[in-house]
Amino acid sequence: MAVQAHERPEAETVGSSPARRLSTARREGLKQHFQPTDPRIDLLRLPVVGPWLDRAVKSRPFQFTMILPNQIIFWVVIVTGLVGAALPQRNFATVITWYLWFCVVFVLMVGAGRAWCQMCPFGGAAEWVQRLSFWQRHPVSIGLHWKWPESWSRYGLLPSVGVFLLMTWAEEFLNIAGPGRPLFTGLMVLFIISFAVGTFLVFDRRTFCRYLCPLTAVIGTIGATGMVAGLRTRDRELCLSCATKDCMRGSAHGYGCPWYEWPGSSTSNLMCGLCTECVKSCPHDNIGLFVQAPLTSVVAPTRRRLDVAVAVLVLFGLVVFQQINALAFYGPIDTAVNNLIHFPSYPDPIIYVTVIAALAGLVAFYVWALRAGLGGRDRTAAKASNLGFTAWLTPIAYGMIPLMAGDFLARQLPKMWLNLPKLIASISDPFGYGWNLFGTAHLAIANVQILSIQGVIVTQVAVVALGTLGAAYATVRIARRDLRKLTDHPRAVVAVSTAAVVLGGVAVSILYVAMGAAA
């Protein structure tokens, strides 16, 4: 196992002259490029709370204190899941994981982007092992320190999408979130932590968090709706001319960005894990923690990524599949196909992959038809100008993000509204052994449903409606800016794109009504 020292390279190895030699026109171009996406409110510079928060994030123990509570909870989940009673509605592992945590994570995504990443126990535990330290700036780290291959980097979020699809299928196959046997919940959490530690010991920094974590693609896409813009540079001119780039390479005060992000080039909250290492490392105190209006990271970026667009289509297809498979007609079909291919039980893997691919393909077909009908440009010229199919697909997919976010959040609500009070009892009897540690194990309120079935459906439809409104707004803004240059019929493109998103939201809402609050 290799041990690598973390020493900041001398300034001349970074090379300050190329940045300083940037022409005035180039610098002005960069300012114009970033201006639409630069947030205005820096939490570290606010009156009263700003100085306190600034001191907190610059302290070395800050992220450790954010991670530690979740770390403790998830190790309790592992232990209670492995050795506790097999009654899922009494076992702390299943109650807190599926009735509370999964819903809270999606609320954090929608409202605060990658806030969960800042306190995640999976990456946190693995990073402590890798760095041989809980919070101190240790001079060495252990592991092989491999770099994620450049040829793999082009796929961006797609490896994470694949892991999430695989784990979601396994969760349904084993009935983990049913919730089924608490043992499987404990094993699942233990697997994720082990997967993270193993990856941290092979690859450098937070490669796991950026590319392989099953949640990173979901958080990265849905998190674009959130108000936390991430850690950004305050003065881009100063950042461009910085000779040392300590935020990327590290210093005596902090590690180089574990996510391989440069605050000076950030235009969205897609990949900022809010670890605050750049705040600690920057010698110019030029990094702020910015907030923005909701949907800014959906609408504002001028550089859009195809891997994000594909991730949106596939993940949206996944959550719609989860709605479809809760309908009465789906069970017999799944059983028939399983019998045909001699597969043991639900969900049939062929149907699983086929339906998700078909739903994603349906959106892609709509984009193709929209371009074919309203593109209004010569195909050869469009291809030469890089205005082909992907130039249409990417912005349209970004516009769908709020609807996808609403759909994912709505899908988690039944378990929370119908079962969350059971957490009150499980705190006193975490193993399901009949204990009553805090006197709450037998309280009648622990068996109360927060909402009725009809109430659950109403909240689901309301959340989807908000997501649809957000998607319609984002689509109008994106289409007016990004699609109008691709067509001779800009108003028609805006109208058709917006109508398609609204129809999608209506279809998703109808599915929730038909499901009847099925968990």
N, C-alpha and C positions, 0 to 999 in steps of 0.2 A: 504494500500500500504506500503510495507516494505521499510525501509531505512537502507542501509548497509554501514558501515564504511569501508574505504579502508586503512587498516593499514598493513604495511609489517610485516609478522611474524618474530619472532626472528630467528637468524641464526641456533640455535640448532634444531628448528622445521623442518628445511629443511634437515639438516643432511649432513654435508660435508664429513663425514668419508666414506660412501659407494663409492663416486666418487674417493676419495683419495686412497681407497683400491683396485681400479681397477688394475689388474695385468698388467705387462709390455706387455705381449702377447695380452691382451684384448685391451690395448691402441693402440698398433701397428695395431691390426685388425681394430679398428675404423679409424685410419688414412688411412689405405689402402681402407677401404670402402668409405670414403668421398673423397679421392683424385681425382678420375675421374670427380667428379661433382663440385669441388671447383673452382669458377671463380677466375681470377687473377687480375682484374682491380677494384680497390675500388675508387669510385668517390669522397669519402670524403678525400682521401689521394693524389689526383692529385695536381700537382703544380698549383699555381695561384688560380684556381677556388675551389680547395679542401677545404682550410680553410674557405672560404666564405660559401660554401655549408654546411660544418660541423656546423658552427655557426647557420645557418638557421634552419637545421633540429633539432638541440638541443633546439631551442627556443620553448616555449609552444604555441605561436600563429601560428606556422608554418602550421599545418594541417588545422586550421580554415581559414587561408588566402587562402589555396588551394581549400577549399570547398565553401567558400562564393560566388565567382562569379557564380558558377553553381547553388547554392542555390537560388540566386536572379533570375537567368534566369528561373529556373523551377517553381518558384512561379508566375512569369510573364506568363509562359505557362499555369499554372492552371487558373489564372484569365482571360486571354484572351480566353482560351478555353471555360470557363464557361459562360462568358457574352459577348464575341465578336460575330462578324458576322458569319453566318453559311457558308461563302464561304471559303473552305479549302485553296485555293491557294492565299488568301489574309490575312488569319488569322495567326498571329505570332506563335501560338501554334502548328499548323500542319506543317507550313513551316520549323521552326527550328528543330522540333522533327524528322520529317520523311525525310526531304531533306538534313539535315546536321548532327544532333546529332547521329543518329543510325549508319551512315557510319563512323563518326569519332571514335565512340566507338570501332568498329571492326578494324579500322586502329591502334588504341592504343593497342588492344589485340594482333594483329599480331606483332607489333613492340616493345611493351613495357610491355607485360604481364598485371599485375594488376594495371597499372598506373591509370586507371579510378577509381578503388576502393579508391585510395588516395584522390580523389577529388569528390567522389560520394555525391550528395546532399541527397539521400535517407537515407543511413546509417548515414551521418553527422547530419542531423536534429534529427534523433532518438537518436543518441549518446549524443547530447547536452541536450536533455530532460532527458535521463537516468542519466547523470552525473551532472545535474543542473549547467552546466557551459559551456561556449563556448570554453575556452582553459585552464583556470586555473586548477591546480591539486586539485580538490574538495575532502574533506575528506569523503563525503558520496555520495551514489547514490540511486536512488529510483527504486522501482519495486519489483517483487517477488523473483528475483535472482535464479530462478530455473536453474538447470544444464540440459543441453541436455542429455536425457537418454543414457546411454552407449549402450544399446541394439539398439538404433536408429543410433548411430554413425557408426556402421558397414556399413550402407548404403551410407555413405560419400556424394558424390555429387548427388545421385539419387533423393532425395527430391527436390532439385533445378531443376533437369531435368523435374520432374513432373510438377512443378509450371510453368516452361518455356513453356512446351507443352500446358498446359491449357491456359496460357495467349496468346500464339500464335494463338491457335484455336479461342479464344474469339476475338482477334484482327481481324482475317479474317471474323468471323461471323458478327461482328459489323461494318466491313469495316473501322476500325480505321485508319490504315496506308494507306488506298487507295489513298490519305487520304479521309476519309468520313467527317462526321460532326466533327468540332473542339471540340464540347462539349465532345465527347467521349475521345479525346486525353487528355483534361483537367481532366476528371474523372479518366482516367487510371493513370495519374501521381499522382493525389491525393490519389488514392487507394494504390499505391505502397508506398508512404510516410506513409500513415496511417497503412498499414500492417507492415512496418518497425518499427514505433513507438510502435505499440501494441506488437510486438515480443520483442523489447528491454525492455519493461516494464514487461514482463513475464520471459524471460530467461536472463541469465547473459551475460555480455560483448557483443561481436558482433556475437552471435549465429545466428541471422538473416543473416548476411553477409556470414557466413561460410556454412550454411546449407539450408536456405530458400529463399534467394534472387533469383529472376528468372534469373539473369545474372551470378551468381557465377559459375555455371557449365560450361557455355559457355566461360567465361573469363578464368577459371582455365584450361580448355583443350586447347583452341586456344592460350591462353597466353603462353603456353609452347614453342611456336615458337619465343617468344620475346627475346630481348637482355637484359632486366632488370632481373637480377638473384634474386633480392630481398635483404633484410637485412640479412646478414650472419655474423657469428662470424669470427674474424680475426685469432685468435689463439685457436684452438679447445682444446688443452691441458688446457689452462687457463679456458675455458668455462666448461670443464668437472670437474675441481677441484674447481669451484666457490662455496662458502659456502652458498650464499644467494639466488641465482637465481632471482635477482631483475627483470630481463627482463620478467620473467613469473609471479612473485608475486607482482611486483610494488615496488616503493620506494617514497621518498619525491619528487623526480624529475619527475616521470612518472608513468603511470598506467602499470599494468601487461599486457602482450600481449593480446589485445582484440580478436585476432583470435586463441588463445590457441596454438600458434606456438613457439617452442623453437629454436632460431637461431643456437644453437649448434648441432642440428640434421637435419638441412635443407639440402636437396639434390636437390631441384628443386624450381621453383617459384610458385608452385601450390597454396599455401595458405598464402603467405605473402602479406598482404594488404597495405604494405608500409606506415603504419601509423606513423612510427618513434618513437613509445613509448619505444621500447627496446633500441634505441640509447640514449634516454634521461635517462633511468633507469640504464643502465649498469654502475657499479661503477669502472670498469676497462677500460672504453673507448675501448671496444673490439668488437664493432659492426660496420660493414662497409656497405655501399650501393654499391653493386657489379653489374657490367655488364658482359655479356658473349657473346660468338658468337651466332648468330641465330641458333635455333633448339637444343641448348645444353640441355634444360630441356625436350626435346623430346627424345634425344638419350642417354644422359649420365646416368640418374638415374638407379641404380641397384635394387632399390626397386620400383616395379611397382604395381599399385593398380587396382584391378578388377573393382571397381566402376567407375574409370576413363575410363577404356576400354569400359564398358557398356554405359557410357555417350557418348563416341565418336560415337559408333554405332548408338545410338538412335538419337543424334543430327544430325549426317550425314544423317540419314534416313529422318529427318524432313526437312532439306534444300533441299534434292533431291525431296521430296514430293512437296515442294513449286515450284520447277521447273516443275514438271509433271503437277500440277494443273493449270499452266499457258498455257498449250498446248490446242489446239482447241478440241481435242477428249474428254478432261476430263469433260467439262461442262455438256454435255448430260448424261454422266454416273452418275455424282453427282446428277443431277436433278431426274433421274430415281430412284435412291436409296432413295432419300428424299421422293418422291411420295409413294414409297413402304412402308416406315416406318412412313409416315406422319410427317416428320420433316420439319420445315418451310422454310429453305433456306440453301444455300451454307455457309460453307463446311459441308458436311455430316459427323457427328462424327464417324460413323462406318468405313467409308472409310478412314478418317483421321488416326484413330488408326491402322487400318488394314494395310494400305500402309506403314506407318512408321515401324510397327513391321515386315512386310514382308521384307523391305529393310535391316533392321538391322539383321533379320534372314538369309537373303541371304549371308551376310558377315560371320555370324557365321557358316553357312553351308559350305562355302568355306574353313574356318579354319578347320572344322571337316574333310572335304575331303582331305585337305592338310596333316593333321596329319595321317589320315587313309592310304593315299598313300605313304607318305614319312617319316612317323614316325620311322619305323624301330626298334621299341623297343617292348618288351613284355609288354602287357597291365597291367598285375598284378604288374610287377616290376615298370612300369612307375607310376602307381597310388601310390604305396608304396613310391616312391621317390618324390612325389608331382610334377610329370611331365605330368599330364593329360591334358585335353582339355583347361582348363584355363591358363595353362603354355604356350600354343600356342596362345590363343586368346589375352591375355593381351599385349605382345610385338607387335603383328601384328596390333592391334588397335592403339597403340601408334604411330606406323609408319604412320598411316593414318591421323594423326592430321594436318600436313601441307596442305594436300588436302582438308580436311574439312574446315580449316581456309580460304583457297583460295575461296572455294565455298561460304561460308557465306559472305565474303567480296564482291565477285562478285555480289551476289544477291542484295546488297544494292546500286550498282552503277547506275542503271537506274534513280532512283529518284533524285540522286545527280546531275548527268550530264545533265539531262533534265529539272530540276526545281530549282536548287540551287539559280540562280540569283533572284528568287522571294523573297529571304530573304532581298534583297536591298530595295524593296518596303515595305515589311511588317514591317521593322524597323521603318519607318516613319508613318505607319498606322497599328499598332499592332492589333487593334480590328476590322479592316475592316470597320471603320465608315466613311471613306473618309478623314481622317486627312492627313497632310503632315508635320510632326514634324521636319524632318531634310532635307526636300526638295528632297527626293529620291522616293517618292511614285509613280511618273509618269515618271520616267526615262525609256527610251526605252530598256536599257540594262537589266531591270528587267524581260523582257519577252523573253530574248535570251536563247537558249539552248547551253550549253557549247560544247556538242558533238552531232553529228547526230546519228540517229539510228544505222547506220553501225559502227560509231565510238564507241558507247556504247558496241556493241557486241564484237568489237575487244579488247577493254579493259577488258571485262569480260573473254574472252578466254585467254588473256595474263595473267591475275591474276590467273586463274585456271592452266595455264601452269606452272607458277612459283610454285604454290602450289604442282603440280604433281611432278616437279623436286625435290622440298624439301622432299616430301613424299618418292620418290624413293631413295634419298640419305639416309634419316632416316631409311627406311626399310632395305637397304643394311647393314648399320652400326648395327642396332638392330639385324637383323637376323644372322649376322656373330658372334655376341657376345652371344645372348640369345637363339637362336634356334639351333645353331650347336650342342649343348650338348643334344638336344632332338631327334636327328636323325642320322641315318647312312649315310644320303645323304645330307650333309650340303650345297654343291654347288647347288644342285637341289632346295633345299628349298629357298635359297637366290634368285635364278633366277626366280622361280615361284612366290614368294611373291612380288618381284619387278615388274614383268610383270603384276600381278594382279592390283597393285596400278596404274601403267601407263594406263592400260585399263580403270580403273575407272575414271581417269582424262580425257581420251578421251571421254568417255560416258557423263561425266558432261559437257564438252565443246560442244558436239553435241547438248545437251539439250539447252544450251544458244543460239546457232545458231537458233535452231527451235523455241525458244521463241520469237525471234525478239525484244529483249530489253523490254519485258513486265515487268512492275513494280510490 
